[in-house]
Amino acid sequence: MTAPSTLSQWARRYEGDMQLLTLLLLSSAYAAEGISLADALAGAIQGNADLRAAQASVDAASADVLTAEGAFDPSLGASAGTARSESRSFLAGYPTSSSTSAWSADADLSGELPTGTSWSLSTEIARQSSDTETSLGGVSSEQETDYWASSVGVTVRQDLLAVLRPTDAREAVRRASERADQDEMAALEARQTALAGVADAWWSWKTATERAALAERSVESALALERVTEVWVEEGQAEALELARVRTERLATEQEAAETKAAAVTAGDALLIAMGRDPGADIAPQGEGAPHAPASRDVREHLATASSQSPAISRLDLQLAAARAATRDVRYDGLPSLALTGSAGVTSLDTSASGALRDLAGDDAMPTWAAGLEMSVPLGGRAARGSRQKGGADVRSAEIALDAAERALEADVRAALRDVETAERTLTLATERLEVSRQAEAGERARTEEGLRRTDQLLDAVNAREQAEQDVLDARLDAWRATVQVARLEGGVDAVLAQ
């Protein structure tokens, strides 16, 4: 094929080369797995390591709540046993021997309530038999006894100060529930951070892929210009120095193309890892993936949204509430323990097991009851004072952390909104510079076409246009990043990235 001898021919040849390159790139994209931003986000929700770890923490906290609540589950106990004993002694100097055997079985159901009430239901049946032999003055006598006893009873213990001082079991449930709420908010915070990170990885990969495509186009452009310059030098229309300049530029563009292609592959692997997948897959970006820009730029509106919806602030709010609740619980630790106890039941005695059980509900049942008051007074009170002091310190620490976080959030929101405005302005200027650089490149081509066979100024114009294209990609990436940063601070990453 004859090399083009004019820039007009070169431009037409270059346009054909670009069409061929586009077809090659499209065929490569069709062979690769297409991944849109929505695909990346959906994959991350299922496979991202940070999200999975956060969900595991939530599941563990929920299990802790279930474990703590298990303290209020009733327990059932049962036992059975038998015993036998023999003994010998003297009664008024005469020998006496006896043997006793016993058998018993019992069951009880007990539990504890959040109100500080503990209770127990119990029942028992027992059999006892004995054989006593006595020899008095040569006269022997033997006495046998065999009877069954049964009983049913209930026991209740009520902490009279439970309304002021919760029981240990109730405190354990409260602490576990607070940790579960905090872990859920931490998981939401992790979700916002992870999705923002995946979006950033997808945008970086898309941008790197587009940079690689621009570099390939630059290589084709440099090759075409080199062929034109060779013709000029052969025809004596340009010096050999011009060919050296063009060839040097072509080599530089080939090196840049290799570097940008490697960078695109690296960015693709980073995206796959963020999605929880193995690196190395052949993938290609699909779709634009642009986030929804903030509808309002009012700082006060964004600050109000961030204060009410930020997962980080909500988590610190929960920590402060937990510290205050703990302080209220230890406020009465110095009080004595005071409990009312009571029990009631019936017992029976008969020569048969069925009779003993039947008598429990009959007139022969023997009622029993008891009531009492338990009190314990801690002396010194240092443990209670220490608990109250620690509770106050924990509240102050939580308040300081929340105040610092709110101030930092305000500064971050203001900075993010400024970054959005700056990035959008930069993108506008970069787009305008690209248009100007294209016009300048066209002008340099026309000057060269008119007979000025100098390629240095044309190469400068080409480089300026290529740099302007790169600047547009960088400015677009910065604008997208600034937009999602505002959404992350406000807890609204899902809505901003919805495609």
C-alpha positions in Angstrom: 0.0 0.0 0.0 1.4 3.4 -0.9 2.0 5.8 2.0 -0.1 9.0 2.0 1.9 12.0 0.9 -0.3 14.8 2.2 -1.9 15.5 5.5 -5.4 15.3 3.9 -4.7 11.8 2.8 -3.2 11.0 6.1 -6.3 12.3 7.9 -8.6 10.2 5.7 -6.3 7.2 6.2 -6.2 7.9 10.0 -10.0 8.0 10.1 -10.1 4.6 8.5 -7.6 3.3 10.9 -9.7 4.6 13.8 -12.8 2.9 12.4 -10.8 -0.4 12.3 -9.5 0.1 15.8 -13.0 0.8 17.1 -14.2 -2.4 15.5 -11.3 -4.3 17.1 -12.0 -2.8 20.5 -15.8 -3.6 20.3 -15.0 -7.2 19.3 -12.7 -7.5 22.3 -15.4 -6.0 24.6 -17.9 -8.5 23.3 -15.6 -11.4 24.0 -15.0 -10.1 27.6 -17.5 -10.1 30.4 -19.3 -6.8 30.5 -19.6 -5.3 34.0 -21.7 -2.2 34.6 -21.6 -0.1 37.7 -24.9 -1.7 38.8 -23.4 -5.2 38.3 -20.3 -4.2 40.4 -22.5 -2.9 43.2 -24.7 -6.0 43.2 -21.7 -8.2 43.2 -20.1 -6.3 46.1 -23.3 -6.6 48.2 -22.9 -10.4 47.9 -19.2 -10.9 47.9 -17.4 -7.8 49.4 -15.2 -8.9 52.3 -15.9 -5.8 54.4 -19.7 -6.1 54.0 -19.6 -9.8 54.8 -17.5 -9.2 57.9 -19.9 -6.4 59.0 -22.9 -8.7 58.5 -21.1 -11.4 60.5 -20.7 -9.0 63.4 -24.4 -8.2 63.2 -25.2 -11.9 63.3 -22.9 -12.4 66.3 -24.5 -9.5 68.2 -28.0 -10.9 67.5 -26.8 -14.2 68.9 -25.5 -12.5 72.0 -28.9 -10.9 72.6 -30.5 -14.4 72.3 -28.0 -15.8 74.7 -28.6 -13.0 77.2 -32.4 -13.5 77.0 -31.9 -17.2 77.6 -31.3 -16.3 81.3 -35.1 -16.0 81.6 -35.8 -19.4 80.1 -37.1 -21.8 82.8 -35.1 -24.9 83.6 -36.3 -28.4 84.5 -34.5 -30.6 86.9 -35.0 -34.1 88.1 -33.2 -36.6 90.3 -33.6 -40.1 91.8 -31.6 -42.1 94.2 -31.5 -44.9 96.7 -29.6 -45.6 99.9 -29.2 -48.4 102.5 -27.5 -48.4 105.9 -27.0 -50.8 108.8 -26.1 -50.0 112.3 -25.5 -51.7 115.7 -25.7 -50.1 119.2 -26.5 -50.9 122.8 -29.7 -49.9 124.6 -29.4 -50.1 128.4 -26.5 -52.5 127.9 -28.5 -54.8 125.5 -27.5 -55.1 121.8 -29.6 -53.5 119.2 -29.3 -53.7 115.4 -31.1 -51.9 112.6 -31.2 -51.6 108.8 -32.7 -48.8 106.8 -33.3 -48.4 103.1 -34.6 -45.4 101.3 -35.6 -44.5 97.7 -36.6 -41.0 96.4 -37.4 -39.2 93.2 -38.0 -35.4 92.7 -38.5 -32.9 89.9 -38.4 -29.1 89.9 -39.2 -26.3 87.4 -37.5 -23.0 88.1 -36.9 -19.7 86.4 -36.3 -15.9 86.7 -38.3 -13.0 85.4 -37.1 -9.6 84.2 -39.0 -8.1 87.2 -36.5 -9.6 89.7 -38.8 -12.5 90.6 -37.4 -16.0 90.9 -39.7 -18.9 91.3 -39.6 -22.7 91.7 -42.1 -25.5 91.5 -41.0 -28.8 93.0 -42.5 -32.2 93.8 -41.0 -35.3 95.5 -41.9 -38.8 96.4 -39.9 -41.0 98.7 -40.1 -44.4 100.3 -38.3 -45.4 103.6 -38.3 -48.8 105.3 -36.4 -49.8 108.4 -36.0 -53.0 110.5 -34.9 -52.8 114.1 -34.1 -55.8 116.3 -33.6 -55.5 120.0 -32.7 -58.1 122.6 -33.7 -57.3 126.2 -33.0 -59.8 129.0 -32.9 -62.7 126.5 -36.2 -61.6 124.9 -35.8 -60.5 121.3 -38.1 -58.1 119.6 -38.3 -56.8 116.0 -39.9 -53.7 114.7 -40.5 -52.9 111.0 -41.6 -49.7 109.4 -42.4 -49.0 105.7 -44.0 -45.8 104.5 -44.2 -43.4 101.5 -44.0 -39.6 101.6 -44.8 -37.1 98.9 -44.8 -33.3 98.6 -45.6 -30.5 96.2 -44.5 -26.9 96.8 -43.8 -23.5 95.3 -41.1 -21.0 96.2 -41.0 -17.4 95.2 -38.3 -14.7 95.8 -39.0 -11.1 94.9 -36.2 -8.4 94.8 -38.0 -5.4 96.3 -35.5 -2.9 94.8 -35.6 -4.3 91.2 -37.6 -1.3 90.1 -34.6 0.9 91.0 -31.7 -1.5 90.4 -32.2 -4.0 87.5 -31.0 -7.5 87.9 -27.7 -8.8 86.4 -29.7 -10.7 83.8 -31.7 -7.7 82.7 -28.6 -5.6 82.5 -27.0 -8.3 80.3 -29.9 -8.2 77.9 -29.8 -4.4 77.7 -26.0 -4.4 77.0 -26.4 -7.1 74.4 -29.2 -5.2 72.7 -27.2 -2.0 72.7 -24.2 -3.7 71.1 -26.5 -5.2 68.5 -28.0 -1.8 67.6 -24.5 -0.3 67.4 -23.2 -3.2 65.2 -26.2 -2.8 62.9 -25.3 0.9 62.5 -21.7 0.0 62.0 -22.7 -2.4 59.3 -24.7 0.3 57.6 -21.7 2.6 57.8 -19.5 -0.2 56.3 -22.0 -0.7 53.5 -21.8 3.0 52.6 -18.0 2.9 52.6 -17.8 -0.3 50.7 -20.3 0.7 48.0 -18.5 4.0 47.6 -15.2 2.2 47.3 -16.6 -0.2 44.7 -18.0 2.7 42.7 -14.6 4.4 42.9 -12.9 1.2 41.7 -15.4 0.8 38.8 -14.9 4.5 37.8 -11.1 4.2 38.1 -11.2 1.0 36.0 -13.5 2.6 33.4 -11.2 5.7 33.2 -8.1 3.5 32.9 -9.7 1.5 30.1 -10.6 4.7 28.3 -7.0 6.0 28.8 -5.7 2.8 27.2 -8.1 3.3 24.3 -6.8 6.9 23.8 -3.2 5.7 24.0 -3.9 3.0 21.3 -5.4 5.7 19.1 -2.4 7.9 19.7 -0.1 5.1 18.6 -2.1 4.7 15.4 -2.0 8.5 14.8 1.8 8.5 15.4 2.3 5.6 13.0 0.3 7.4 10.3 2.2 10.6 10.8 5.5 8.7 10.6 4.5 7.2 7.3 3.6 10.6 5.9 6.9 12.1 7.1 8.9 9.3 5.5 7.4 10.2 2.2 8.2 13.8 2.7 11.8 13.0 3.5 12.1 10.7 0.5 10.7 13.4 -1.8 12.9 16.1 -0.3 10.1 18.1 1.2 11.3 17.6 4.8 14.6 17.1 6.6 15.6 13.9 8.2 15.3 15.7 11.6 11.6 15.8 11.2 11.4 12.1 10.8 13.5 11.6 13.9 11.1 13.8 15.8 8.1 11.9 14.6 9.7 8.5 15.3 10.7 9.6 18.8 7.1 10.6 19.5 5.8 7.4 18.1 8.1 5.3 20.4 6.9 7.4 23.4 3.3 6.8 22.6 3.9 3.1 22.2 5.4 3.0 25.7 2.5 5.0 27.1 0.1 2.6 25.5 1.8 -0.4 27.1 1.7 1.3 30.5 -1.9 2.4 30.3 -3.0 -1.1 29.2 -1.2 -2.6 32.2 -2.8 0.0 34.4 -6.3 -0.9 33.1 -5.7 -4.6 33.8 -4.6 -3.7 37.3 -7.6 -1.5 37.9 -9.9 -4.3 36.7 -8.3 -6.8 39.1 -8.8 -4.3 41.9 -12.5 -4.0 41.0 -12.9 -7.8 41.0 -11.3 -8.1 44.4 -13.6 -5.3 45.7 -16.6 -7.4 44.4 -15.3 -10.4 46.2 -14.2 -12.2 43.1 -10.9 -13.7 42.0 -8.7 -11.4 39.8 -7.6 -12.2 36.3 -11.0 -12.4 34.6 -11.4 -10.8 31.1 -13.8 -7.9 31.8 -15.0 -4.8 30.0 -16.9 -1.8 31.3 -20.5 -1.3 30.3 -22.5 1.9 30.6 -21.7 5.4 31.7 -22.1 4.8 35.5 -22.4 8.5 36.3 -23.8 9.2 39.8 -26.7 11.5 40.5 -25.3 15.0 41.3 -26.7 16.7 44.4 -29.9 18.5 43.5 -29.2 21.2 46.0 -26.0 22.9 47.0 -27.3 24.5 50.1 -24.8 23.8 52.9 -27.3 23.9 55.7 -29.6 21.5 54.0 -26.8 19.0 53.5 -25.6 19.4 57.1 -29.1 18.7 58.4 -29.3 15.6 56.2 -25.9 14.4 57.3 -26.6 15.0 61.0 -29.8 13.0 60.9 -28.8 10.2 58.5 -25.1 9.7 58.9 -24.4 6.1 60.2 -21.3 7.2 62.0 -23.2 9.9 64.0 -26.1 7.5 64.7 -23.7 4.9 66.0 -22.1 7.5 68.4 -25.6 8.6 69.4 -26.3 5.0 70.4 -23.1 4.7 72.3 -23.9 7.9 74.3 -27.4 6.5 75.0 -25.9 3.3 76.2 -23.5 5.1 78.5 -26.3 7.1 80.0 -28.4 4.0 80.6 -25.5 2.3 82.3 -25.1 5.4 84.6 -28.7 5.2 85.6 -28.4 1.5 86.4 -25.4 2.0 88.8 -26.9 5.0 90.5 -28.5 2.8 93.2 -25.6 0.3 93.6 -25.0 1.5 97.1 -28.5 0.5 98.3 -28.8 -2.7 100.3 -30.3 -5.8 98.8 -33.8 -6.4 100.0 -35.9 -9.4 99.0 -39.1 -11.0 100.1 -39.3 -14.8 100.1 -42.2 -17.1 100.4 -43.1 -20.8 100.0 -46.1 -23.0 100.3 -46.9 -26.6 99.7 -48.5 -29.8 101.0 -47.0 -33.1 102.1 -48.6 -36.5 102.6 -47.7 -39.8 104.3 -49.1 -43.3 103.5 -48.1 -46.9 103.3 -48.4 -47.0 99.6 -47.1 -44.8 96.8 -50.6 -44.3 95.3 -52.0 -43.4 98.7 -49.3 -40.8 99.3 -50.0 -39.2 95.9 -53.7 -39.3 96.4 -53.5 -37.8 99.9 -51.9 -34.6 98.4 -55.3 -33.5 97.2 -57.3 -35.0 100.1 -58.1 -34.2 103.7 -55.1 -36.0 105.0 -52.7 -33.5 103.2 -50.5 -31.6 105.5 -50.0 -27.9 104.4 -46.7 -26.1 104.9 -45.8 -22.5 104.3 -43.0 -20.0 105.1 -42.3 -16.3 104.6 -39.2 -14.3 105.2 -37.3 -11.1 104.4 -33.7 -11.1 103.3 -31.4 -8.0 103.5 -27.8 -7.4 102.8 -26.0 -4.1 103.4 -22.7 -3.4 101.7 -20.2 -1.7 104.0 -17.8 1.0 102.8 -19.6 1.5 99.4 -16.4 1.9 97.4 -17.5 -0.4 94.7 -20.7 1.5 94.2 -18.9 4.9 94.2 -16.4 3.5 91.7 -19.2 2.3 89.4 -20.9 5.7 89.5 -17.6 7.5 88.8 -16.9 5.2 85.9 -20.4 5.7 84.5 -20.0 9.5 84.6 -16.6 9.3 82.9 -18.0 7.0 80.2 -20.8 9.5 79.5 -18.4 12.4 79.2 -16.2 10.4 76.9 -19.2 9.5 74.7 -20.3 13.2 74.6 -16.8 14.3 73.6 -16.6 11.7 70.9 -20.0 12.7 69.5 -19.3 16.4 69.6 -15.9 15.9 67.8 -17.6 13.7 65.2 -20.3 16.2 64.5 -17.7 19.0 64.1 -15.7 16.8 61.8 -18.8 15.8 59.8 -19.7 19.5 59.3 -16.2 20.2 58.0 -16.2 17.1 55.7 -19.6 18.0 54.2 -18.5 21.6 53.5 -15.3 20.3 52.0 -17.1 17.7 49.9 -19.5 20.3 48.5 -16.6 22.5 47.6 -15.0 19.6 45.9 -18.1 19.0 43.9 -18.2 22.6 42.7 -14.5 22.6 42.0 -14.6 19.3 40.1 -17.5 20.4 38.0 -15.8 23.7 37.2 -12.6 21.8 36.3 -14.5 19.4 34.1 -16.1 22.3 32.2 -12.7 24.0 31.7 -11.0 20.8 30.7 -13.8 20.2 28.1 -13.3 23.8 26.8 -9.5 23.3 26.6 -10.0 20.0 24.7 -12.1 21.9 22.1 -9.4 24.6 21.8 -6.6 22.1 21.5 -8.5 20.3 18.7 -8.8 23.6 16.8 -5.1 24.3 17.4 -4.2 20.8 16.1 -6.3 21.3 13.0 -4.6 24.6 12.4 -1.1 23.1 12.7 -2.1 20.4 10.2 -3.4 23.0 7.8 -0.1 24.9 8.1 1.9 21.8 7.4 -0.4 21.0 4.5 0.3 24.4 3.0 4.0 23.6 2.7 5.6 24.2 6.1 7.1 20.8 6.6 7.9 21.3 10.3 6.5 18.7 12.6 7.6 20.0 15.9 4.7 22.5 16.3 2.3 19.8 15.0 3.5 17.3 17.5 3.1 19.9 20.3 -0.4 20.5 19.2 -1.1 16.7 19.1 0.4 16.3 22.6 -1.7 19.2 23.8 -4.9 17.6 22.5 -4.0 14.2 23.9 -3.3 15.8 27.3 -6.5 17.7 27.2 -8.3 14.4 26.6 -6.6 12.9 29.6 -7.5 15.9 31.7 -11.2 15.5 30.7 -11.2 11.9 32.0 -9.4 12.9 35.2 -11.8 15.8 35.8 -14.8 13.6 35.2 -13.4 11.0 37.7 -12.8 13.7 40.3 -16.4 15.0 39.9 -17.9 11.5 40.3 -15.7 10.9 43.4 -16.7 14.2 45.0 -20.4 13.5 44.4 -20.3 10.1 46.1 -18.3 11.5 49.0 -21.2 13.9 49.7 -23.6 10.9 49.6 -21.4 8.8 51.8 -21.3 11.5 54.5 -25.1 11.7 54.3 -25.7 7.9 54.3 -27.2 8.0 50.8 -24.7 6.2 48.6 -27.4 3.7 47.4 -29.6 6.4 46.1 -26.8 8.4 44.4 -25.4 5.3 42.6 -28.8 3.9 41.6 -28.7 3.4 37.8 
